[in-house]
């Protein structure tokens, strides 16, 4: 019996020990598997993160526009470093080189503002003089801002999609630095959209184009292929040769001053129109929007900004009338491009010069003024519109007056409109007794000259105290006032709507 018990206890202990061993092995295996899974998962996350960083770096590298990085950053930076390292003057010490710099700056900048911008982007005039087109194409390249076909297409996209953060190539909503430099240095994510847009603006093979249009588009393709060659010739070789053999200065001074620094100044002038002239935060620009306040384009009325942007600071006008060869319709506006094109027109070198009719300019300016007035007007208390006042029968009006709850209130009727003038009775210049004498009565004649001819301000104040229309069957005077007060706004809105139906924008006009 005892042996049986001992054997059973021994077997039981053996089973328990075996279970403990199995249990420990299972737990060890489970912990080992969990640790292994955790390590694998962490490794996968790490590899994924590393791949993402590599992809971002590759994307950053592939999206850099190396041509513009060279022309807008590297060359000016190297030049400035050389000037400070060699302790050269920032302005040419040779007087002839300085004169050449000033002349060449205007010569090349006009080729861009008149050619790239007005002629190729906006079709502001026509010319059959081939030499003028080559002048625009070759010396416009010296500004280092890309080919005509590329720049003109993106400028049209800017006008078409102003302030669209995706489609506006240099939207100010993406920041001042982006609108000035960033869009040049980094290719957009929607690069295919812009390539398609360029192809749609300047198609190379289309049956719908005339012979002149096809010739022009092939001319732009030629300039696009040879752009870097012309940039090198007009920004390096030509300035160096003229400076050396005509100005009797050194080659290096020719490359530095009329070459790279001149290009850098041209770039700042042109790029500022798309950045500073769309930035409302800097009030020193003295910004105005006389034609349209629905986008960021503005007229910068600071003479310094106008000078720095070569007369292109009136962007609000330009966005509404982009085909106009002028930046503004005023004769006093600083606009070298306008003077240059006017001179070419007088010599018969260009024709069909686009001038926005003065009537359309004044019309849009008045509409914007009315729009501004209506917006301010909507924020003021003009009283309840007459058309929304309740009609009160004479019998009901008498009950209101006789009600003990209203014994301290004053009601008068003017042109069939009932007014509760209680809030104003203590301030009335004529005294409260005069008002009490008209309590519950028609005071139209007394108000409009019978006792005192009230001012417009008094009439406006009275309008804020309307409570109802006296329904005595005589509604003619009431509806005359409704038309006078509320019809003007409707007419203005209808006029703007009709204008919108005729032209989606003034640009389309």
GIDAPE-V430148 format. One record per helix or strand of 3 or more residues. SS is the DSSP state (~ for helix, > for strand). FROM is the first residue (numbers start at 1). LEN is the number of residues. Records with the same first field share a line. If there is no record, write none. Layout:
SS->FROM-LEN ; FROM-LEN
This chain:
~->2-62 ; 66-20 ; 95-27 ; 130-14 ; 148-13 ; 172-3 ; 176-10 ; 191-11 ; 211-15 ; 227-19 ; 251-28 ; 283-3 ; 303-6 ; 315-6 ; 336-11 ; 358-21 ; 386-3 ; 394-9 ; 404-3 ; 422-6 ; 432-6 ; 444-4 ; 456-8 ; 476-27
>->391-3 ; 411-4 ; 417-4 ; 466-6
